[in-house]
Amino acid sequence: MVKSERIPLALVKTPTRFVLPESEIPTHWYNVAADFSEPLPPPLHPGTKKPITIEDIRAIFPENLVRQEMSAERWIEIPEEVRAIYTLWRPTPLLRAVRLERALQTPAHIYYKYEGGSPAGSHKPNTAVPQAFYNRQAGVKRLATETGAGQWGASLALACRLFGLECRVYMVSVSYHQKPYRKLLMQTWGATVFPSPSDQTEFGRRLRRENPESPGSLGIAISEAIEDTLKTKDTKYALGSVLNHVCLHQTVIGQETIRQMEMAGEEPDVVIGCVGGGSNFAGIAFPFIRRKLAEKRATRIVAVEPNACASLTKGALRYDFGDTAMTTPLLMMHTLGHDFVPPKIHAGGLRYHGMAPLVSHAVKLGLAEAAAYPQTKVFEAAMLFAQTEGIVPAPEPAHAIRAAVDEALRAKEEGKKRVILFNLCGHGMLDLASYDAFLGGRLADV
Ligand SMILES: Cc1ncc(COP(=O)(O)O)c(C=O)c1O
């Protein structure tokens, strides 16, 4: 528990909130693939093992999004209609966590970009909206998807509602039961939600016969959503992370942050994001990586994952399937194996066996590093953050908070000022059952 005390005047006077006007919403997304010194290995057709073509995946994704997925352009224009919807929550604020700094007695300055103010409560609408836009432009009527903690499913449900599309969501069974309010959020926006493995697909029925208690995983839910897509007319599949176009859409986060750090008059020494499939990390990190490459800056970039599902720190970098049923193209990524079913940790959004190829490549090229934490340590940091800064973080970005706190404590030990930036990519108001488990001493490390 943090000791409460009167806040000193100097602290009250420190600027803590950096806000941009609507006109500063970025006009383009940034494609880091254009700047890598070594090209990103292409996705392969699982049969021929040759690079996939647009025709190979036309059944799953609309052509306009596949072209974006394969694009080598550095900057891709954001459609006006998408920018107009972004104004509902963008630009998002950058804050300086002065009360957390004080509690840690650190000389470090800690900044966080807050994405939890979107209607769905996380960064996921940044890509849900353009994905629904491009699908509607291509004449698609219905989208099928997976969701872990429910943040992505909720975001796509909202985006589909805004563009008049039907939405079907396969929600990982353990999260369906742990986080019922996100399911209700999806239903409020008009989506149909099934616990995965479900009785809706051949694959789901087989898994339920083999293990009626299966907690599910993102890999399984992706397989179900793809099977649904392939057998239903006018339907396409949408993915909430991992793929290049998803990482691309999230780069609005980092671009805004660079402007806001300028307003704060500071330059981050270290940029931190949690990683499930890699998209919020990509969003904050890739624009900083661009500057690292173009301007030879020494910024450290850190991706933080759970010990229980540590693809970057414990997985192998190799071609693997993006889903459990082996229906997706093969992706060159850090992976724990497509059949890995992660333990039931509370950060449901981080329970994915693989890592975005773009993030994997950035780590391989030495542009980013990785760290892993057990969930009890993560929740300790989340509690400290909630008690100092007020916002109750989602369990996923609580991983980034843990790493930021450790960086700040290291700065204290070394007696050095350090500027630390992390992405607070979602609030935890619908994850309070996880806090209940932590407060009740029932949260275990796995
Ligand atoms: C709040 C939040 N953060 C992080 C993640 C992890 O996904 P990604 O690595 O794509 O940002 C999720 C996934 O559902 C999420 O809901």
The ligand as an ORCA input file, in Angstrom:
! r2SCAN-3c Opt
* xyz 0 1
  C      -5.246     -4.062    -23.490
  C      -4.449     -4.998    -24.351
  N      -3.130     -4.837    -24.416
  C      -2.347     -5.640    -25.148
  C      -2.884     -6.686    -25.871
  C      -1.955     -7.562    -26.633
  O      -2.086     -7.427    -27.995
  P      -0.995     -6.670    -28.843
  O       0.327     -7.281    -28.517
  O      -1.404     -6.903    -30.246
  O      -1.057     -5.219    -28.485
  C      -4.250     -6.903    -25.857
  C      -4.828     -7.984    -26.629
  O      -5.977     -8.297    -26.590
  C      -5.055     -6.040    -25.075
  O      -6.366     -6.220    -24.997
*
